Amino acid sequence: MKVHSELKGNELQPAYMKPTKARFGILILLFFITAINYIDRASVSIVAPAIQSSLQLNPALLGLIFSAFSWTYTAMQIPGGFILDKFGSKVTYGISLITWSIFTGLQAFANSFAFLFGCRLFIGITESPAFPANNRIVTTWFPRRERAFATGVYTAGEYVGLAFATPLLFWIMTTFDWRTVFITAGALGIIFAFFWYKYYHEPKEHPKVNEDELELIRQGEGLTVASQEKLKWADFAALLKYRKLIGLYIGQFSVASTLFFFLTWFPTYLAEAKNMAFLKVGFAASLPYIAAFFGVLFGGYVSDWLLKKGVSVNVARKLPVVVGLLLTSTIVLANFTTSIPLVLTILSIASFAQGLSNISWTMLSEVAPKEMVGLAGGVFNFFANLSGIITPLIIGLIVSVTGSYNGGILFVSLVALGGALSYIFIVGKIERIQLKP
């Protein structure tokens, strides 16, 4: 806190200025834009049973539709990181929001597998800068001791949006049709773009931030001034040579694998494997998202609380993620019961645990070289979204070959267990990588 002077009576006396809280306004924007992001990317899973019937898709083709988003989303993570570091968060994220919303709406006009598949590919391209931008903004705006909380809040936007939107979109589908779902989801993003451009600013340019808040961010290792260094493809290679980053990449693949099961196959799993009616699926499918919401907030709170209590960054950042992944692996227990309430309980626990482990972005913000925060976020998200390609495809193939979802659930469980082992045995000390002496 800085001391300023002000005139009282005839004497000049010190006045203590408190840091402003402009960063929390930025965090609210991230929460809502992330919620919209996940509503748009997951809307296809909500209408999947209806699309499967309307377009006559078998499970393998439906798996291709589910994975198409991640093909281009994953491929664009590295170029997206370069674009983000070159043009900044406000412009990149704003254009991304508008374009992915347009392609979400265009899915309403799909009359074939090819048209819908193409739309999903373009949504993957246009959404690609989103999470690298989230990471860049949190690293820019928040001191270290608040980053797990900030990461938890915007990540919670994924689950809050889906928890509230899933029953509503199922109702829209049963009341109108599946095409109206895509139009509704796309329109939401177009409307929010206005608020993004009006209210997002970098720290130095924000009209409501004072010098004390900027100093608070700087002292907490926040990057109040984004790096302007020119990046090269050699920098991408540099990010692949550090053991701790490789361990984080493997771990994030595992964290995301469970999430992609819920984002893609979960509603269809309830409808086909458990014979639930569409409207009931809508409400049942929202339960794991609610559980994940509490999981990610709890994980962020615990991580920051441990740090404030003097626990090492290494333990404070890793513990919620490792515990979350180990608990996520219990999803395999759903294979051993036919009770729908028990299945929903098991899956909700697994989703809570997935949310708990989803603060793994916080670790990246602690170790990424400050010259390449955007690019490092792109590489991190690249590996995470490989699971978005692999998981839906493997589950679709297993269902096509075996006629059962049990093998798919087992796959998700084993991947989560592998992620926990990566954080325990491969990721080393959590500290920022220094590229230059």
C-alpha positions, 0 to 999 in steps of 0.5 A: 500500500502506498502513502499519498498526501492530501490537504486537510485544513492547513496541514498536509497529511498522509492518506493511505490509498487502497488498491482498486479491484479492477482485476475482479471485473476482468474475472467476471468477463472471463467467467461469462465468456468461458460459460458461452464458450462451453455452451457453444462447443457442447451444444452438439452433445445436447442434441446428439440423440436427435441429430443421430436420428435426423441425419441417420448417423451410426455411433462411429460417425457420431464419434467423428462429429464429437471429435471434429471440433478438437481436430482443428481446435488442437491444430490451431493451439500453437498458431493461436498462441502466436496470434494471441501474443502478437495481437493481444487478448482483447482483439484476439478473444473478441474476434474469436467469440464472434466467429465461433458464435456464427459457426455455432448458429450455422449448425442449425442448417445442417442437412448432412454429415459433411455440413455438420462436420465442417461446422464443427471443424470451423468452431474448433478453429475459431475457439482455439485462442480462448483458453490460452487467452484466459491463462494470459489474462490471469497471468497478466492481471493477478498476483500469484496468491490469487491465480488459483482462485482466478483460474477456478472462477473462470473454469467454473464458468464452463460448468455453470453455463452447462449446468444451467443451459443443458436443461434449458436447451433440452427443453428448447429441443423438445419444444421446438427442434434441435436446430433452434438450439444452435441458433439460441447458443450462437446468438448468445455469443454475438450479444456478449461480444459487445460487453467484451469489447466495451469492458476488457482492458489491459492493466495499464489501460484500464480506466478504473485501476490505480497505481496501487493495484498495478503495484500489487499485481507486479509484486505478485509476479503478475505481468502488467505489461505483456511481452512484445518480443517477436516469437519464432517457431524455435520457441515452440521447440524450446517449450518441448524440452523441459521435463516439467512442461512435458509432465504438465502436458501429459497431466492436462491430457488426462484432466481433459479426457474426462471432461470430453466424455461429459461434453460429448457422449454423456447425454447419449450414454444416459439416453441409450445405455440407461434408456432415459427420456430426452427431457429427463436426460437434460436435468440428469446431465446437468448434475455432473456439471453442478458437481464440477462447478463446486469441485473447481472452486474448491480446488482453487480455494484450497490451493490458494489457502495452502499457499497463504498458510506457507505451504510450498507452491509445489504442494499447494498447486499439485495436491488438488490436481493429483487428488482430483485425478485419483478420485476421477478414476473411480468413474469405472465403478459405474460399470458395476451397477444398473441403478440410475441414481447410483450411476449419477452419483458415481459420475457426479463424484468423478465430475467433481474430481475432474473440476478439482483437477482442472485448476492445472492451468494455475501450474502453467501460469507459475512455470511458463516463461514470461516471454511466451505466456500465450504460446505456452498456453497454446502448447498446453491446450494443444495436448489437452485437446488431443484428448478431445480427438482421441476420447470421443473416437475411442468411445464411439469405436468401442460402442460400435464394436461391443454395443456397450459403453463399459469399455469407454468408461474404463478407458476414461478411468485409466487415462485419469490414473495415468495423469495422476502418475505424471504429476507425481513422478514427472512434473518437478518443482513448480517454478517459472522457467527462465529462458534468459539469464 
